[in-house]
Every structure is written in C-alpha cells, then in structure tokens.
Amino acid sequence: MKRIFLITIAIIITVSMVLIGAGCKTSASTAPVVPEFIGEDFELTLPENWEGGTKEELDSVIEKLEDADLTELADTVEENKFYLVYFGYDAEMVAQGSNKSIFTIVGESKIVSSLEEYMDISYESLKEQYEKAGYPFDIVEQEVVALGDNKEVGRTIFKYIVEDYETKVAQYIIKNGSDVWILTFSSDMEQFDEQIQDFDKTIETFKILD
C-alpha cells in the first residue's frame, strides 16, 4: 500500500511541474488552473513489457489498472486525466504483484528564454514545495543531453523519501517552441538502476510529429 502511495506522489510531483508556473500550491486533484495541454502528435516506444496509453486512451488504461486491483493508482490517474498526456506502467511487475514503475507525460505552453531557465525555476520551486510538505527531495544528477532526435533534453534524476522509503525518478524535459514536454519515469530504488538505460532509450524514441 505504501508503494502505491509513493507512486501517487510521483504523479503529483510530475503534475506539479506544470502547476508551479501557475502558482498553484494545492494538490493536483483540485480544479485545473492552467489551460489543458494538447501539444502536437508524438510517437515513442516503451520498454519491453510496459503498457500505456495517450490522453484519449486513458479510460482503457484505468480499467486495466482496476482489473489488476490497483484501484488507488487507477483513481490517481482518473483524478489527473486533465493534465496527463500519456500514462504507462510496467505490466510485468503489476502481473507479479511486485514493485510498481510508471511513466507519465505532461506538458505546458510557456514562454521561457531557454530550457535551462525552465529547469532552474521548476526544480527550485519543486524542491521547496515538497520539503515544506515533509518529503526530503534531492537532485542526484542534472544535465542537458542529446537523446535520439532530441538535441536538447533536460535530464534530471532525483529522489524523495516518504516514511524512510525512497523512490527515484528520471525526468526529461524537452522544449519545442513554446511547448514544454515533461516525460517522467518513477521506480523504487531497487529497480531504478536496472531500468535507467531502458528509460533513456525510450526518450531516444520520443518524436514530436509535425
């Protein structure tokens, strides 16, 4: 149950990346305070044994989570449908009843001078927000890299702690004109190091379609 709670926090953290710009200091399940982000069409390939769906397919994803007795996670996805552009999960782990790993895409249209500026503003505010909530938040690694056709990707690895249990997150920010895409993988500490290469490879396949 605790792990599902941690995954819920991971989704809210991701959504908060968008809400920070609007000055929202409430939970992600409150009424929307920013315009719905649609963005262009995109394509990507998830790691092997993962499943997921776009905004239009989220009802089907939620149904599958409910069938797997992951009602709390299904409810969290339902509550955040407005913000989620994509939601994915490790179906093999779900079938085994073991640790849960998830993938989300959210985004916003925001005019900033550079990717670095967006990252600086977002993570400084995010760290402050979650430490105030009592969740230690630590950025482990941060850089701008090229992944696949994406020449500039803000790649940040951070971790947070809830009740002495650590979760690790790989977050990738891609700026395309005024659109900012935030792609996030979340896993527990035991699985993260085994999966990070797969996460990077997935971002290499991410392509915004004209």
C-alpha angles and dihedrals in degrees: 000000000000091000092054088051090053091050088051089054089050091056092047091049089053094048089047089065086071097037094053091070090055093049094245115159098174131089122288091249094069122099113297115267098182132056115270110264114227103159124176126309114279141184134210141158118234122214117275114287093018124125132194149137145222124252090276091052099046095103089062091047091050090051091053091050090051090050088054090054091249093131096149092053091045089053091051092052089047092051092050100042090114091063103033116094091177138003127192138169141187100265093188092058091046091052090051092047090234133125117328126234121186140187127206138179121202129159149175141201107242134153110230129154095235146356089252091056091052091049094048094051095042101047095042090054093041093052091050093047096052097040087055087054089054099255113126107229123194130179107219100180135003132177144135110248142166115249118179112310090345105097096186119036122165100222115191128173116195139161136206134193129224118180091342092306116120128214123188126210135196111201127187123194120196122185117206110176106302092340118097117197119200114196116185136187118190128188139150120267094259094059103031100081091048092051105039094091090053089050092053091048091053091054089050088061094049110112129174108219122221 
